[in-house]
Amino acid sequence: MSGRFANFREFYPFYLGEHSNRTCRRLHFIGSCLVLLTLIFVLITHWWWGIILIPLFGYGFAWIGHFFFEHNRPATFTHPFYSFMGDWVMFRDILLGRIRF
């Protein structure tokens, strides 16, 4: 089911399947938290160079989770837009307790 998806609704179950490992999900969540905190810090302090850290935190933590714990290829490589959306929907679902942290 890693082929084409008509919409994000079709993609999200696939995305969740690619994040079945709890450590991988935790790393995604931590990376997303760091992205938000960095963005807030940059906006408050106007230290614009901090923007460079955002993709490092976002992708770095996620890719470590995939390569070392999930043992799969990140969906970002094949579905970058849906994968980006999936990160934030999964983040929300973890916050709401819909997905186990």
MOPAC internal coordinates of N, CA, C and O (Angstrom, degrees):
PM7 1SCF
backbone

  N    0.0000 0     0.00 0     0.00 0    0    0    0
  C    1.4482 1     0.00 0     0.00 0    1    0    0
  C    1.5237 1   111.48 1     0.00 0    2    1    0
  O    1.2310 1   119.54 1  -159.54 1    3    2    1
  N    1.2783 1   118.49 1    20.46 1    3    2    1
  C    1.4643 1   120.80 1  -179.01 1    5    3    2
  C    1.5218 1   112.01 1   -90.59 1    6    5    3
  O    1.2310 1   119.88 1  -166.69 1    7    6    5
  N    1.3505 1   117.82 1    13.31 1    7    6    5
  C    1.4541 1   120.54 1  -178.63 1    9    7    6
  C    1.5071 1   112.83 1   -80.07 1   10    9    7
  O    1.2310 1   120.92 1    42.83 1   11   10    9
  N    1.2848 1   115.84 1  -137.17 1   11   10    9
  C    1.4616 1   121.65 1  -177.25 1   13   11   10
  C    1.5279 1   110.52 1   -83.17 1   14   13   11
  O    1.2310 1   121.52 1   -32.15 1   15   14   13
  N    1.3193 1   114.70 1   147.85 1   15   14   13
  C    1.4525 1   121.48 1   178.14 1   17   15   14
  C    1.5194 1   107.73 1  -124.41 1   18   17   15
  O    1.2310 1   120.75 1   -45.81 1   19   18   17
  N    1.3287 1   116.18 1   134.19 1   19   18   17
  C    1.4568 1   120.88 1  -178.45 1   21   19   18
  C    1.5228 1   111.88 1   -71.12 1   22   21   19
  O    1.2310 1   120.79 1   151.47 1   23   22   21
  N    1.3392 1   116.09 1   -28.53 1   23   22   21
  C    1.4584 1   119.57 1  -178.13 1   25   23   22
  C    1.5279 1   109.07 1  -160.98 1   26   25   23
  O    1.2310 1   121.22 1    -4.75 1   27   26   25
  N    1.3218 1   115.27 1   175.25 1   27   26   25
  C    1.4598 1   120.09 1  -178.22 1   29   27   26
  C    1.5269 1   111.54 1   -65.32 1   30   29   27
  O    1.2310 1   120.41 1   146.22 1   31   30   29
  N    1.3147 1   116.83 1   -33.78 1   31   30   29
  C    1.4687 1   120.74 1   179.08 1   33   31   30
  C    1.5300 1   111.28 1   -58.89 1   34   33   31
  O    1.2310 1   120.20 1   142.66 1   35   34   33
  N    1.2985 1   117.21 1   -37.34 1   35   34   33
  C    1.4687 1   121.12 1   176.53 1   37   35   34
  C    1.5278 1   111.06 1   -73.74 1   38   37   35
  O    1.2310 1   120.65 1   145.98 1   39   38   37
  N    1.3179 1   116.37 1   -34.02 1   39   38   37
  C    1.4548 1   121.62 1  -176.31 1   41   39   38
  C    1.5268 1   112.87 1   -73.49 1   42   41   39
  O    1.2310 1   119.90 1   141.61 1   43   42   41
  N    1.3246 1   117.80 1   -38.39 1   43   42   41
  C    1.4681 1   120.95 1  -170.57 1   45   43   42
  C    1.5312 1   113.94 1   -58.10 1   46   45   43
  O    1.2310 1   118.30 1   137.60 1   47   46   45
  N    1.3336 1   120.84 1   -42.40 1   47   46   45
  C    1.4766 1   118.46 1   175.95 1   49   47   46
  C    1.5358 1   112.38 1   -59.86 1   50   49   47
  O    1.2310 1   120.55 1   141.57 1   51   50   49
  N    1.3382 1   116.55 1   -38.43 1   51   50   49
  C    1.4613 1   120.41 1   175.63 1   53   51   50
  C    1.5279 1   109.59 1   -62.06 1   54   53   51
  O    1.2310 1   120.82 1   134.91 1   55   54   53
  N    1.3336 1   116.05 1   -45.09 1   55   54   53
  C    1.4615 1   121.79 1  -179.92 1   57   55   54
  C    1.5242 1   110.72 1   -58.64 1   58   57   55
  O    1.2310 1   120.31 1   133.86 1   59   58   57
  N    1.3141 1   117.01 1   -46.14 1   59   58   57
  C    1.4684 1   120.21 1   179.13 1   61   59   58
  C    1.5297 1   111.48 1   -62.74 1   62   61   59
  O    1.2310 1   120.77 1   143.62 1   63   62   61
  N    1.3254 1   116.14 1   -36.38 1   63   62   61
  C    1.4599 1   120.08 1   177.14 1   65   63   62
  C    1.5189 1   112.65 1   -64.11 1   66   65   63
  O    1.2310 1   120.88 1   151.01 1   67   66   65
  N    1.3187 1   115.92 1   -28.99 1   67   66   65
  C    1.4596 1   121.07 1   177.59 1   69   67   66
  C    1.5327 1   112.18 1   -79.93 1   70   69   67
  O    1.2310 1   120.77 1   177.94 1   71   70   69
  N    1.3305 1   116.14 1    -2.06 1   71   70   69
  C    1.4660 1   122.49 1  -178.96 1   73   71   70
  C    1.5250 1   110.41 1  -128.55 1   74   73   71
  O    1.2310 1   120.69 1  -136.50 1   75   74   73
  N    1.3124 1   116.29 1    43.50 1   75   74   73
  C    1.4649 1   120.21 1  -178.24 1   77   75   74
  C    1.5266 1   112.33 1   -78.12 1   78   77   75
  O    1.2310 1   120.26 1   158.20 1   79   78   77
  N    1.3215 1   117.11 1   -21.80 1   79   78   77
  C    1.4558 1   121.23 1   179.45 1   81   79   78
  C    1.5347 1   109.89 1   -78.32 1   82   81   79
  O    1.2310 1   121.15 1   -53.64 1   83   82   81
  N    1.3059 1   115.41 1   126.36 1   83   82   81
  C    1.4705 1   121.18 1  -175.14 1   85   83   82
  C    1.5388 1   112.16 1   -63.01 1   86   85   83
  O    1.2310 1   120.06 1   140.88 1   87   86   85
  N    1.3078 1   117.49 1   -39.12 1   87   86   85
  C    1.4715 1   120.50 1   178.92 1   89   87   86
  C    1.5208 1   110.40 1   -64.49 1   90   89   87
  O    1.2310 1   120.21 1   140.03 1   91   90   89
  N    1.3130 1   117.21 1   -39.97 1   91   90   89
  C    1.4586 1   121.15 1   177.74 1   93   91   90
  C    1.5274 1   109.95 1   -61.03 1   94   93   91
  O    1.2310 1   120.31 1   133.71 1   95   94   93
  N    1.3441 1   117.00 1   -46.29 1   95   94   93
  C    1.4597 1   120.45 1   178.34 1   97   95   94
  C    1.5187 1   111.22 1   -61.35 1   98   97   95
  O    1.2310 1   120.63 1   139.32 1   99   98   97
  N    1.3174 1   116.41 1   -40.68 1   99   98   97
  C    1.4685 1   120.02 1   179.10 1  101   99   98
  C    1.5206 1   111.20 1   -63.57 1  102  101   99
  O    1.2310 1   120.16 1   138.66 1  103  102  101
  N    1.3211 1   117.30 1   -41.34 1  103  102  101
  C    1.4564 1   120.55 1   178.20 1  105  103  102
  C    1.5312 1   110.84 1   -64.42 1  106  105  103
  O    1.2310 1   120.32 1   139.96 1  107  106  105
  N    1.3214 1   117.00 1   -40.04 1  107  106  105
  C    1.4621 1   120.59 1   174.81 1  109  107  106
  C    1.5234 1   110.18 1   -59.13 1  110  109  107
  O    1.2310 1   120.70 1   133.59 1  111  110  109
  N    1.3043 1   116.27 1   -46.41 1  111  110  109
  C    1.4639 1   121.40 1  -177.86 1  113  111  110
  C    1.5255 1   110.71 1   -63.06 1  114  113  111
  O    1.2310 1   120.37 1   134.52 1  115  114  113
  N    1.3186 1   116.90 1   -45.48 1  115  114  113
  C    1.4658 1   121.12 1   178.74 1  117  115  114
  C    1.5295 1   110.22 1   -61.74 1  118  117  115
  O    1.2310 1   120.34 1   134.83 1  119  118  117
  N    1.3175 1   116.95 1   -45.17 1  119  118  117
  C    1.4600 1   120.56 1   178.11 1  121  119  118
  C    1.5198 1   111.89 1   -60.10 1  122  121  119
  O    1.2310 1   120.33 1   138.36 1  123  122  121
  N    1.3221 1   116.98 1   -41.64 1  123  122  121
  C    1.4687 1   120.84 1   178.79 1  125  123  122
  C    1.5236 1   111.22 1   -65.68 1  126  125  123
  O    1.2310 1   120.43 1   139.70 1  127  126  125
  N    1.3238 1   116.78 1   -40.30 1  127  126  125
  C    1.4675 1   120.33 1   176.09 1  129  127  126
  C    1.5262 1   110.67 1   -60.95 1  130  129  127
  O    1.2310 1   120.74 1   135.69 1  131  130  129
  N    1.3173 1   116.20 1   -44.31 1  131  130  129
  C    1.4686 1   119.99 1   179.14 1  133  131  130
  C    1.5212 1   111.61 1   -64.48 1  134  133  131
  O    1.2310 1   120.25 1   144.24 1  135  134  133
  N    1.3172 1   117.13 1   -35.76 1  135  134  133
  C    1.4645 1   120.84 1   176.52 1  137  135  134
  C    1.5264 1   109.55 1   -61.64 1  138  137  135
  O    1.2310 1   120.45 1   131.78 1  139  138  137
  N    1.3288 1   116.75 1   -48.22 1  139  138  137
  C    1.4687 1   119.91 1  -179.49 1  141  139  138
  C    1.5213 1   111.95 1   -63.98 1  142  141  139
  O    1.2310 1   120.54 1   135.78 1  143  142  141
  N    1.3240 1   116.58 1   -44.22 1  143  142  141
  C    1.4614 1   120.23 1   179.73 1  145  143  142
  C    1.5254 1   111.56 1   -63.91 1  146  145  143
  O    1.2310 1   120.45 1   139.75 1  147  146  145
  N    1.3205 1   116.75 1   -40.25 1  147  146  145
  C    1.4636 1   121.07 1   178.51 1  149  147  146
  C    1.5232 1   110.31 1   -65.14 1  150  149  147
  O    1.2310 1   120.59 1   136.74 1  151  150  149
  N    1.3216 1   116.47 1   -43.26 1  151  150  149
  C    1.4626 1   120.18 1   178.92 1  153  151  150
  C    1.5320 1   110.80 1   -60.86 1  154  153  151
  O    1.2310 1   120.32 1   135.13 1  155  154  153
  N    1.3102 1   116.99 1   -44.87 1  155  154  153
  C    1.4673 1   121.02 1   177.70 1  157  155  154
  C    1.5300 1   110.22 1   -61.31 1  158  157  155
  O    1.2310 1   120.61 1   134.52 1  159  158  157
  N    1.3365 1   116.44 1   -45.48 1  159  158  157
  C    1.4639 1   120.96 1   179.70 1  161  159  158
  C    1.5245 1   111.14 1   -59.83 1  162  161  159
  O    1.2310 1   120.53 1   134.79 1  163  162  161
  N    1.3226 1   116.60 1   -45.21 1  163  162  161
  C    1.4665 1   121.63 1  -179.43 1  165  163  162
  C    1.5268 1   110.28 1   -62.18 1  166  165  163
  O    1.2310 1   120.56 1   136.96 1  167  166  165
  N    1.3168 1   116.54 1   -43.04 1  167  166  165
  C    1.4642 1   119.76 1  -178.85 1  169  167  166
  C    1.5231 1   112.36 1   -68.49 1  170  169  167
  O    1.2310 1   120.38 1   144.50 1  171  170  169
  N    1.3171 1   116.88 1   -35.50 1  171  170  169
  C    1.4657 1   120.12 1  -179.71 1  173  171  170
  C    1.5313 1   111.60 1   -75.23 1  174  173  171
  O    1.2310 1   120.68 1   135.82 1  175  174  173
  N    1.3221 1   116.30 1   -44.18 1  175  174  173
  C    1.4649 1   120.47 1  -174.00 1  177  175  174
  C    1.5346 1   113.68 1   -90.55 1  178  177  175
  O    1.2310 1   120.85 1   164.22 1  179  178  177
  N    1.3159 1   115.98 1   -15.78 1  179  178  177
  C    1.4660 1   122.23 1  -176.07 1  181  179  178
  C    1.5285 1   111.97 1    63.61 1  182  181  179
  O    1.2310 1   120.75 1  -154.77 1  183  182  181
  N    1.3072 1   116.17 1    25.23 1  183  182  181
  C    1.4654 1   121.97 1   175.17 1  185  183  182
  C    1.5331 1   107.27 1   -85.98 1  186  185  183
  O    1.2310 1   121.53 1   -98.97 1  187  186  185
  N    1.3274 1   114.69 1    81.03 1  187  186  185
  C    1.4632 1   121.53 1  -170.02 1  189  187  186
  C    1.5243 1   113.95 1   -63.60 1  190  189  187
  O    1.2310 1   120.05 1   156.59 1  191  190  189
  N    1.3171 1   117.51 1   -23.41 1  191  190  189
  C    1.4705 1   119.67 1   176.93 1  193  191  190
  C    1.5204 1   111.25 1   -63.51 1  194  193  191
  O    1.2310 1   120.19 1   158.99 1  195  194  193
  N    1.3164 1   117.25 1   -21.01 1  195  194  193
  C    1.4637 1   120.96 1   178.89 1  197  195  194
  C    1.5180 1   113.31 1   -63.14 1  198  197  195
  O    1.2310 1   120.80 1   161.34 1  199  198  197
  N    1.3282 1   116.08 1   -18.66 1  199  198  197
  C    1.4683 1   119.90 1   178.63 1  201  199  198
  C    1.5274 1   110.55 1   -60.82 1  202  201  199
  O    1.2310 1   120.52 1   151.48 1  203  202  201
  N    1.3200 1   116.62 1   -28.52 1  203  202  201
  C    1.4687 1   120.90 1   178.64 1  205  203  202
  C    1.5276 1   110.86 1   -60.14 1  206  205  203
  O    1.2310 1   120.37 1   149.57 1  207  206  205
  N    1.3144 1   116.91 1   -30.43 1  207  206  205
  C    1.4648 1   120.86 1  -178.17 1  209  207  206
  C    1.5251 1   113.14 1   -72.24 1  210  209  207
  O    1.2310 1   120.17 1   155.81 1  211  210  209
  N    1.3192 1   117.27 1   -24.19 1  211  210  209
  C    1.4634 1   120.39 1  -174.04 1  213  211  210
  C    1.5261 1   112.67 1   -58.90 1  214  213  211
  O    1.2310 1   118.63 1   126.93 1  215  214  213
  N    1.3291 1   120.22 1   -53.07 1  215  214  213
  C    1.4754 1   117.56 1   178.39 1  217  215  214
  C    1.5314 1   112.61 1   -67.53 1  218  217  215
  O    1.2310 1   120.40 1   149.89 1  219  218  217
  N    1.3290 1   116.85 1   -30.11 1  219  218  217
  C    1.4662 1   118.57 1   177.74 1  221  219  218
  C    1.5251 1   111.03 1   -62.83 1  222  221  219
  O    1.2310 1   120.52 1   135.29 1  223  222  221
  N    1.3323 1   116.61 1   -44.71 1  223  222  221
  C    1.4651 1   120.13 1   178.02 1  225  223  222
  C    1.5235 1   110.77 1   -68.92 1  226  225  223
  O    1.2310 1   120.55 1   131.48 1  227  226  225
  N    1.3187 1   116.56 1   -48.52 1  227  226  225
  C    1.4626 1   120.57 1  -176.36 1  229  227  226
  C    1.5154 1   113.44 1   -61.40 1  230  229  227
  O    1.2310 1   120.78 1   127.33 1  231  230  229
  N    1.3199 1   116.11 1   -52.67 1  231  230  229
  C    1.4647 1   119.44 1  -177.90 1  233  231  230
  C    1.5223 1   112.49 1   -83.38 1  234  233  231
  O    1.2310 1   120.29 1   145.05 1  235  234  233
  N    1.3171 1   117.05 1   -34.95 1  235  234  233
  C    1.4640 1   119.85 1  -177.43 1  237  235  234
  C    1.5169 1   112.77 1   -58.92 1  238  237  235
  O    1.2310 1   120.31 1   128.08 1  239  238  237
  N    1.3142 1   117.01 1   -51.92 1  239  238  237
  C    1.4608 1   120.05 1  -179.80 1  241  239  238
  C    1.5280 1   111.14 1   -64.47 1  242  241  239
  O    1.2310 1   120.72 1   138.31 1  243  242  241
  N    1.3348 1   116.22 1   -41.69 1  243  242  241
  C    1.4671 1   120.07 1  -179.57 1  245  243  242
  C    1.5251 1   111.23 1   -62.98 1  246  245  243
  O    1.2310 1   120.37 1   133.77 1  247  246  245
  N    1.3167 1   116.89 1   -46.23 1  247  246  245
  C    1.4554 1   119.75 1  -177.04 1  249  247  246
  C    1.5226 1   112.29 1   -68.52 1  250  249  247
  O    1.2310 1   120.10 1   145.48 1  251  250  249
  N    1.3114 1   117.42 1   -34.52 1  251  250  249
  C    1.4730 1   119.40 1   173.49 1  253  251  250
  C    1.5257 1   109.48 1   -60.22 1  254  253  251
  O    1.2310 1   120.81 1   136.79 1  255  254  253
  N    1.3260 1   116.06 1   -43.21 1  255  254  253
  C    1.4661 1   120.40 1   178.09 1  257  255  254
  C    1.5122 1   112.52 1   -59.93 1  258  257  255
  O    1.2310 1   120.66 1   138.12 1  259  258  257
  N    1.3191 1   116.35 1   -41.88 1  259  258  257
  C    1.4673 1   119.46 1  -178.44 1  261  259  258
  C    1.5255 1   112.14 1   -72.67 1  262  261  259
  O    1.2310 1   120.26 1   133.74 1  263  262  261
  N    1.3062 1   117.11 1   -46.26 1  263  262  261
  C    1.4573 1   120.12 1  -174.16 1  265  263  262
  C    1.5272 1   113.06 1   -73.51 1  266  265  263
  O    1.2310 1   119.67 1   145.00 1  267  266  265
  N    1.3346 1   118.24 1   -35.00 1  267  266  265
  C    1.4612 1   120.38 1  -174.20 1  269  267  266
  C    1.5228 1   114.93 1  -104.47 1  270  269  267
  O    1.2310 1   119.55 1   159.91 1  271  270  269
  N    1.3182 1   118.46 1   -20.09 1  271  270  269
  C    1.4644 1   120.11 1  -177.02 1  273  271  270
  C    1.5187 1   112.61 1  -119.96 1  274  273  271
  O    1.2310 1   120.10 1   133.68 1  275  274  273
  N    1.3095 1   117.41 1   -46.32 1  275  274  273
  C    1.4650 1   120.79 1  -178.88 1  277  275  274
  C    1.5246 1   110.72 1   -81.24 1  278  277  275
  O    1.2310 1   120.24 1   151.93 1  279  278  277
  N    1.3298 1   117.15 1   -28.07 1  279  278  277
  C    1.4671 1   124.55 1  -179.26 1  281  279  278
  C    1.5265 1   111.76 1    57.93 1  282  281  279
  O    1.2310 1   121.46 1  -134.01 1  283  282  281
  N    1.3261 1   114.82 1    45.99 1  283  282  281
  C    1.4594 1   119.28 1   174.43 1  285  283  282
  C    1.5225 1   108.81 1  -141.41 1  286  285  283
  O    1.2310 1   121.37 1    -5.10 1  287  286  285
  N    1.2752 1   114.98 1   174.90 1  287  286  285
  C    1.4665 1   121.62 1  -178.76 1  289  287  286
  C    1.5288 1   108.51 1   -91.01 1  290  289  287
  O    1.2310 1   119.51 1   -51.00 1  291  290  289
  N    1.3193 1   118.54 1   129.00 1  291  290  289
  C    1.4623 1   119.93 1  -179.64 1  293  291  290
  C    1.5290 1   112.35 1   -56.78 1  294  293  291
  O    1.2310 1   121.22 1   -39.93 1  295  294  293
  N    1.3231 1   115.27 1   140.07 1  295  294  293
  C    1.4650 1   120.63 1   178.95 1  297  295  294
  C    1.5268 1   111.58 1   -63.98 1  298  297  295
  O    1.2310 1   120.36 1   162.88 1  299  298  297
  N    1.3093 1   116.92 1   -17.12 1  299  298  297
  C    1.4670 1   121.84 1   178.07 1  301  299  298
  C    1.5264 1   111.10 1   -56.29 1  302  301  299
  O    1.2310 1   120.41 1   147.39 1  303  302  301
  N    1.3213 1   116.82 1   -32.61 1  303  302  301
  C    1.4574 1   120.58 1  -176.10 1  305  303  302
  C    1.5247 1   112.69 1   -70.35 1  306  305  303
  O    1.2310 1   120.38 1   151.61 1  307  306  305
  N    1.3245 1   116.89 1   -28.39 1  307  306  305
  C    1.4675 1   120.19 1  -177.04 1  309  307  306
  C    1.5284 1   113.14 1  -111.88 1  310  309  307
  O    1.2310 1   120.34 1   153.65 1  311  310  309
  N    1.3219 1   116.95 1   -26.35 1  311  310  309
  C    1.4684 1   121.66 1  -177.83 1  313  311  310
  C    1.5357 1   109.02 1  -137.51 1  314  313  311
  O    1.2310 1   119.73 1  -110.60 1  315  314  313
  N    1.3227 1   118.13 1    69.40 1  315  314  313
  C    1.4692 1   120.11 1  -171.87 1  317  315  314
  C    1.5303 1   114.68 1   -61.34 1  318  317  315
  O    1.2310 1   119.45 1   136.72 1  319  318  317
  N    1.3074 1   118.66 1   -43.28 1  319  318  317
  C    1.4576 1   120.53 1  -177.03 1  321  319  318
  C    1.5307 1   110.98 1   -69.64 1  322  321  319
  O    1.2310 1   120.48 1   130.20 1  323  322  321
  N    1.3395 1   116.69 1   -49.80 1  323  322  321
  C    1.4645 1   120.19 1   178.94 1  325  323  322
  C    1.5276 1   110.95 1   -63.01 1  326  325  323
  O    1.2310 1   120.44 1   143.69 1  327  326  325
  N    1.3229 1   116.76 1   -36.31 1  327  326  325
  C    1.4543 1   120.58 1   179.03 1  329  327  326
  C    1.5293 1   110.90 1   -64.57 1  330  329  327
  O    1.2310 1   120.37 1   137.41 1  331  330  329
  N    1.3292 1   116.90 1   -42.59 1  331  330  329
  C    1.4600 1   121.34 1   177.23 1  333  331  330
  C    1.5312 1   109.68 1   -60.07 1  334  333  331
  O    1.2310 1   120.74 1   134.44 1  335  334  333
  N    1.3167 1   116.18 1   -45.56 1  335  334  333
  C    1.4670 1   120.15 1   177.78 1  337  335  334
  C    1.5278 1   110.37 1   -62.91 1  338  337  335
  O    1.2310 1   120.85 1   137.89 1  339  338  337
  N    1.3394 1   115.98 1   -42.11 1  339  338  337
  C    1.4544 1   120.69 1  -179.74 1  341  339  338
  C    1.5163 1   112.67 1   -60.49 1  342  341  339
  O    1.2310 1   120.30 1   142.07 1  343  342  341
  N    1.3327 1   117.04 1   -37.93 1  343  342  341
  C    1.4670 1   120.74 1   177.44 1  345  343  342
  C    1.5205 1   110.91 1   -56.24 1  346  345  343
  O    1.2310 1   121.02 1   133.64 1  347  346  345
  N    1.3320 1   115.65 1   -46.36 1  347  346  345
  C    1.4676 1   119.01 1  -175.18 1  349  347  346
  C    1.5242 1   112.48 1   -77.66 1  350  349  347
  O    1.2310 1   120.25 1   148.45 1  351  350  349
  N    1.3266 1   117.14 1   -31.55 1  351  350  349
  C    1.4740 1   119.11 1   175.37 1  353  351  350
  C    1.5275 1   109.25 1   -69.32 1  354  353  351
  O    1.2310 1   119.93 1   138.31 1  355  354  353
  N    1.3275 1   117.73 1   -41.69 1  355  354  353
  C    1.4621 1   120.61 1   176.97 1  357  355  354
  C    1.5282 1   110.43 1   -64.24 1  358  357  355
  O    1.2310 1   119.81 1   140.10 1  359  358  357
  N    1.3226 1   117.96 1   -39.90 1  359  358  357
  C    1.4676 1   122.52 1   176.55 1  361  359  358
  C    1.5344 1   109.42 1   -57.32 1  362  361  359
  O    1.2310 1   120.89 1   131.44 1  363  362  361
  N    1.3292 1   115.90 1   -48.56 1  363  362  361
  C    1.4656 1   120.37 1   178.37 1  365  363  362
  C    1.5338 1   111.00 1   -61.67 1  366  365  363
  O    1.2310 1   120.35 1   135.78 1  367  366  365
  N    1.3235 1   116.94 1   -44.22 1  367  366  365
  C    1.4571 1   120.56 1  -178.70 1  369  367  366
  C    1.5222 1   111.91 1   -64.42 1  370  369  367
  O    1.2310 1   119.90 1   146.22 1  371  370  369
  N    1.3323 1   117.79 1   -33.78 1  371  370  369
  C    1.4540 1   120.99 1   175.76 1  373  371  370
  C    1.5242 1   109.28 1   -68.26 1  374  373  371
  O    1.2310 1   120.18 1   135.33 1  375  374  373
  N    1.3225 1   117.25 1   -44.67 1  375  374  373
  C    1.4654 1   121.27 1   178.68 1  377  375  374
  C    1.5241 1   111.70 1   -59.44 1  378  377  375
  O    1.2310 1   120.73 1   142.40 1  379  378  377
  N    1.3278 1   116.22 1   -37.60 1  379  378  377
  C    1.4626 1   120.82 1  -178.63 1  381  379  378
  C    1.5258 1   113.51 1   -84.01 1  382  381  379
  O    1.2310 1   120.69 1   176.57 1  383  382  381
  N    1.3298 1   116.28 1    -3.43 1  383  382  381
  C    1.4644 1   120.67 1   178.95 1  385  383  382
  C    1.5175 1   114.03 1    81.42 1  386  385  383
  O    1.2310 1   119.69 1  -168.64 1  387  386  385
  N    1.3118 1   118.20 1    11.36 1  387  386  385
  C    1.4757 1   122.06 1   178.96 1  389  387  386
  C    1.5220 1   111.22 1   -76.49 1  390  389  387
  O    1.2310 1   121.04 1   152.79 1  391  390  389
  N    1.3318 1   115.61 1   -27.21 1  391  390  389
  C    1.4653 1   121.93 1   177.59 1  393  391  390
  C    1.5101 1   106.96 1  -122.88 1  394  393  391
  O    1.2310 1   120.87 1   -44.59 1  395  394  393
  N    1.3141 1   115.94 1   135.41 1  395  394  393
  C    1.4549 1   121.27 1  -178.66 1  397  395  394
  C    1.5220 1   111.12 1   -68.14 1  398  397  395
  O    1.2310 1   120.98 1   -46.39 1  399  398  397
  N    1.3337 1   115.73 1   133.61 1  399  398  397
  C    1.4534 1   121.61 1  -179.86 1  401  399  398
  C    1.4914 1   110.86 1   -82.84 1  402  401  399
  O    1.2310 1   120.10 1   180.00 1  403  402  401

